[in-house]
Amino acid sequence: MQRLRLTARQLSYFVAVAETGGFTRAAEKVGVSQPSLSQQIRTLEEVIGGPLLERGGPPLPTPLGREVLERARRILLDMRDLEDVRAIVGDGLTGTIRLGVSPTLGAYILPAIVARLHREHPSLRVHIREGLPAILGPELLAGAHDMVLAQLPVPGANLHCERLFREPLLLAMAADHPLHRKSAIAPADLAGQPLLTLLPEYRLSEQVTAIAAETGAILLRDYEGTSLDAVRQMAGMGVGLTLLPERYVRQEVREGDDVVVRPFTGSRYYRDIGLLWRQGAGRAPAFHLIADYLRADG
């Protein structure tokens, strides 16, 4: 009797059922009939030696199924990365690259880079999707993105990180705040001052929290902003001070605005920006080139 073999098709059908929550939706997603999909999953269960999905209700993964699901996703992702090695032509800057990016970075760093890539590599398409930094790393490992541009560090094993540049953080305040008279801000100046920050899901929020603890500033957790624009506007209304990245200030703050911005003495505070991709990614040479583009702009 011929031994049953594990196939990528079986794994992809199993993952589709787990992700869509139903055999019918999974069959529609992968473009096959439901009986064909069900047969492939039954064969997979025979190969593995146990049931992977619950029957009689929603097809939830069994304990064995959860373990197989995690491995199946990794295998399929590795196969896709291996196919990318074969697909590389020239410098690899062709086709589509999916880039995940933090909202505190994309609008202030990417426009010039994307324009240059389009000009010099017209066959390349960059699909950009913003996401909270806390989920960008897991999404990258799950295959939702090919690369991620984010403030470091980004947790996650099996990720390759290219450090790009350090971006100074500047202090923003209402135009009539007493500190506006100073040309540069010392950390001691923040003692006792109310300090605005973003939601905890942002890496910048963690950094501002640490700065508040270091300087004796009072963190205003009741006024957490959902964007850099939000904390800038609250600072302009006198709610508190806030730290803004230099590139954001360069594009969004003008002379005569409701906020004024001052540097810290010695450029004491900054954030590290990096580009990340999965270790072993087939298009790593192309990703290295994009990292070089970003460094040159930084």
C-alpha positions as CSV (number, residue, x, y, z in Angstrom):
1,M,0.0,0.0,0.0
2,Q,1.4,3.4,-1.0
3,R,2.2,5.6,1.9
4,L,0.2,8.9,2.2
5,R,2.3,12.0,1.7
6,L,2.1,15.4,3.2
7,T,1.5,18.2,0.6
8,A,1.5,22.0,0.6
9,R,-2.0,21.8,-0.8
10,Q,-3.3,20.0,2.3
11,L,-1.6,22.4,4.6
12,S,-3.0,25.5,2.7
13,Y,-6.5,24.1,2.8
14,F,-6.2,23.4,6.5
15,V,-5.0,26.9,7.2
16,A,-7.8,28.3,5.1
17,V,-10.4,26.5,7.1
18,A,-8.8,27.6,10.4
19,E,-8.7,31.3,9.2
20,T,-12.1,31.5,7.7
21,G,-14.0,29.4,10.3
22,G,-15.8,27.2,7.8
23,F,-15.3,24.7,5.0
24,T,-17.5,26.5,2.5
25,R,-15.7,29.9,3.0
26,A,-12.4,28.1,2.9
27,A,-13.2,26.4,-0.4
28,E,-14.3,29.8,-1.9
29,K,-11.1,31.4,-0.7
30,V,-8.8,28.8,-2.3
31,G,-11.0,28.3,-5.4
32,V,-11.9,24.6,-5.1
33,S,-15.1,22.7,-4.4
34,Q,-15.9,21.9,-0.8
35,P,-15.8,18.1,-1.3
36,S,-12.3,18.4,-2.8
37,L,-11.1,20.6,0.1
38,S,-12.7,18.3,2.7
39,Q,-11.0,15.3,1.1
40,Q,-7.6,16.9,1.3
41,I,-8.0,17.7,4.9
42,R,-9.1,14.2,5.7
43,T,-6.0,12.9,4.0
44,L,-3.9,15.4,6.0
45,E,-5.5,14.0,9.2
46,E,-4.6,10.5,8.1
47,V,-1.0,11.6,7.5
48,I,-0.8,13.3,10.9
49,G,-2.6,10.5,12.7
50,G,-5.4,12.4,14.4
51,P,-8.3,14.8,14.0
52,L,-7.2,18.4,13.4
53,L,-10.6,20.0,13.3
54,E,-13.7,19.6,15.5
55,R,-16.8,18.2,13.8
56,G,-20.5,18.8,14.5
57,G,-20.1,22.5,14.9
58,P,-17.7,25.3,13.9
59,P,-14.5,23.6,12.6
60,L,-12.3,24.8,15.4
61,P,-8.8,23.3,15.6
62,T,-8.3,20.5,18.1
63,P,-5.3,20.7,20.4
64,L,-3.3,18.7,17.8
65,G,-4.7,21.0,15.1
66,R,-3.5,24.1,16.9
67,E,0.1,22.7,16.9
68,V,-0.1,21.6,13.3
69,L,-1.6,25.0,12.3
70,E,1.3,26.9,13.7
71,R,3.8,24.7,11.9
72,A,1.7,24.7,8.7
73,R,1.8,28.5,8.5
74,R,5.6,28.5,9.0
75,I,6.1,25.9,6.3
76,L,3.9,27.7,3.8
77,L,5.7,31.0,4.5
78,D,9.1,29.4,4.1
79,M,7.9,27.9,0.8
80,R,6.8,31.3,-0.4
81,D,10.1,32.9,0.6
82,L,11.9,30.1,-1.3
83,E,9.8,30.8,-4.4
84,D,10.9,34.4,-4.2
85,V,14.5,33.4,-4.5
86,R,13.7,31.8,-7.8
87,A,11.7,34.9,-8.9
88,I,14.5,37.4,-8.4
89,V,15.5,39.2,-11.5
90,G,18.4,41.6,-11.5
91,D,18.4,43.6,-8.3
92,G,15.0,42.1,-7.3
93,L,13.2,45.5,-7.3
94,T,10.3,44.2,-9.4
95,G,6.8,42.9,-8.7
96,T,5.0,43.7,-5.5
97,I,6.4,44.3,-2.1
98,R,4.0,44.6,0.9
99,L,5.3,47.1,3.4
100,G,3.8,47.5,6.9
101,V,4.5,50.8,8.6
102,S,3.8,52.6,11.9
103,P,1.4,55.6,11.5
104,T,4.1,57.8,13.3
105,L,6.5,57.1,10.4
106,G,4.8,56.4,7.0
107,A,3.6,59.8,6.0
108,Y,6.8,61.6,7.0
109,I,9.4,59.2,5.6
110,L,7.9,57.2,2.7
111,P,6.6,59.7,0.1
112,A,10.0,60.7,-1.2
113,I,11.3,57.1,-1.1
114,V,8.3,55.6,-2.9
115,A,8.5,58.3,-5.6
116,R,12.2,57.5,-6.1
117,L,11.6,53.8,-6.3
118,H,8.8,54.3,-8.8
119,R,11.0,56.6,-10.9
120,E,14.1,54.3,-10.9
121,H,12.3,50.9,-10.8
122,P,8.9,51.4,-12.6
123,S,8.1,47.7,-12.5
124,L,8.1,47.7,-8.7
125,R,4.9,48.1,-6.8
126,V,5.0,48.9,-3.0
127,H,1.7,48.3,-1.2
128,I,1.8,50.2,2.1
129,R,-0.4,49.3,5.1
130,E,-0.3,51.1,8.4
131,G,-0.6,49.3,11.6
132,L,0.0,49.7,15.3
133,P,3.6,48.9,16.2
134,A,2.5,46.3,18.7
135,I,1.1,44.1,15.9
136,L,3.4,44.8,13.0
137,G,6.0,42.2,14.2
138,P,3.5,39.4,14.6
139,E,1.9,40.3,11.2
140,L,5.3,40.2,9.5
141,L,6.0,36.7,11.0
142,A,2.5,35.6,9.8
143,G,3.2,36.7,6.3
144,A,0.9,39.7,6.1
145,H,3.8,42.0,5.2
146,D,7.1,41.4,3.4
147,M,8.8,44.2,5.3
148,V,8.0,46.4,8.2
149,L,9.3,50.0,8.8
150,A,9.0,50.8,12.5
151,Q,10.6,52.3,15.6
152,L,12.9,49.8,17.3
153,P,13.0,47.5,19.0
154,V,10.4,45.3,17.4
155,P,10.0,42.0,19.3
156,G,9.9,38.7,17.5
157,A,12.2,35.8,16.8
158,N,13.5,35.0,13.3
159,L,13.4,38.7,12.2
160,H,16.2,40.4,10.4
161,C,16.6,44.0,11.4
162,E,18.4,46.7,9.4
163,R,19.0,49.8,11.6
164,L,18.4,52.9,9.4
165,F,18.9,56.1,11.4
166,R,18.3,57.9,14.6
167,E,15.7,60.6,14.6
168,P,15.8,63.3,17.3
169,L,12.8,64.0,19.5
170,L,11.8,67.6,20.1
171,L,9.7,69.2,22.8
172,A,6.5,70.8,21.6
173,M,4.5,73.3,23.8
174,A,1.8,76.0,23.5
175,A,3.2,79.2,22.0
176,D,2.7,81.0,25.3
177,H,4.3,78.4,27.5
178,P,7.2,79.8,29.7
179,L,9.7,77.3,28.3
180,H,9.3,78.8,24.8
181,R,11.8,81.4,25.8
182,K,14.6,78.8,26.0
183,S,16.5,78.0,22.8
184,A,17.2,74.4,24.1
185,I,15.5,72.3,26.8
186,A,17.4,70.5,29.5
187,P,15.9,67.3,31.0
188,A,15.6,69.1,34.4
189,D,13.2,71.6,32.7
190,L,10.6,68.8,32.5
191,A,10.4,68.2,36.2
192,G,6.8,68.7,37.3
193,Q,5.6,69.5,33.8
194,P,2.5,67.6,32.4
195,L,3.6,65.4,29.5
196,L,1.3,64.1,26.8
197,T,1.9,60.9,24.9
198,L,0.3,58.4,22.5
199,L,-1.6,55.2,23.3
200,P,0.5,52.5,24.9
201,E,0.5,50.4,21.7
202,Y,3.0,52.9,20.2
203,R,6.7,52.4,20.8
204,L,7.0,56.1,21.2
205,S,4.6,56.0,24.1
206,E,6.9,53.6,26.0
207,Q,9.8,56.0,25.3
208,V,8.0,59.0,26.6
209,T,6.9,57.1,29.7
210,A,10.6,56.3,30.4
211,I,11.5,60.0,29.9
212,A,8.8,61.1,32.3
213,A,10.1,58.7,34.9
214,E,13.7,60.0,34.3
215,T,13.0,63.7,34.4
216,G,10.1,63.8,37.0
217,A,7.5,64.9,34.4
218,I,3.9,64.1,35.0
219,L,2.5,61.7,32.4
220,L,-1.1,62.6,31.4
221,R,-2.5,59.1,30.9
222,D,-6.1,60.5,30.7
223,Y,-5.2,62.4,27.5
224,E,-3.4,59.8,25.4
225,G,-3.4,60.7,21.8
226,T,-4.3,58.4,18.9
227,S,-1.9,60.2,16.5
228,L,0.9,62.7,16.5
229,D,-1.6,65.3,15.2
230,A,-3.7,64.7,18.3
231,V,-1.0,65.2,20.8
232,R,0.3,68.2,18.9
233,Q,-3.1,69.8,19.0
234,M,-3.5,69.2,22.7
235,A,-0.1,70.7,23.3
236,G,-1.2,73.8,21.3
237,M,-4.2,74.1,23.6
238,G,-2.0,74.1,26.7
239,V,-3.0,70.7,28.0
240,G,0.6,69.7,28.4
241,L,4.0,69.3,26.7
242,T,4.8,66.5,24.2
243,L,7.7,65.0,22.3
244,L,7.5,65.0,18.6
245,P,9.8,63.3,16.0
246,E,11.9,65.7,14.0
247,R,10.5,64.6,10.6
248,Y,7.0,65.2,11.8
249,V,7.9,68.7,13.0
250,R,9.7,69.4,9.7
251,Q,6.5,68.7,7.7
252,E,3.7,69.7,10.1
253,V,4.8,72.6,12.3
254,R,5.3,76.1,10.9
255,E,6.4,79.4,12.3
256,G,3.4,81.2,13.9
257,D,1.5,77.9,14.7
258,D,-0.2,77.3,18.0
259,V,2.8,75.2,19.1
260,V,6.5,76.0,19.3
261,V,9.2,73.4,19.2
262,R,12.5,73.3,20.9
263,P,15.4,70.8,20.8
264,F,16.9,69.1,23.9
265,T,20.4,70.0,24.9
266,G,22.9,67.6,23.4
267,S,20.2,66.0,21.3
268,R,19.6,63.8,24.3
269,Y,16.4,62.1,23.2
270,Y,15.9,60.3,19.9
271,R,14.2,57.2,18.4
272,D,15.9,54.4,16.4
273,I,14.2,53.5,13.1
274,G,14.6,50.2,11.4
275,L,13.5,48.0,8.5
276,L,12.7,44.4,9.3
277,W,11.9,41.2,7.3
278,R,11.8,37.5,8.0
279,Q,15.1,35.7,8.2
280,G,15.6,33.7,5.1
281,A,13.3,35.8,3.0
282,G,13.9,35.1,-0.7
283,R,13.9,38.8,-1.6
284,A,16.4,39.8,1.0
285,P,18.7,41.4,-1.6
286,A,16.0,43.7,-2.7
287,F,15.1,44.5,0.9
288,H,18.7,45.5,1.6
289,L,18.6,47.9,-1.4
290,I,15.4,49.5,-0.1
291,A,17.1,49.8,3.3
292,D,20.0,51.7,1.6
293,Y,17.4,54.0,0.0
294,L,15.9,54.8,3.4
295,R,19.4,55.4,5.0
296,A,20.3,57.8,2.2
297,D,17.2,59.8,2.9
298,G,17.7,59.6,6.7
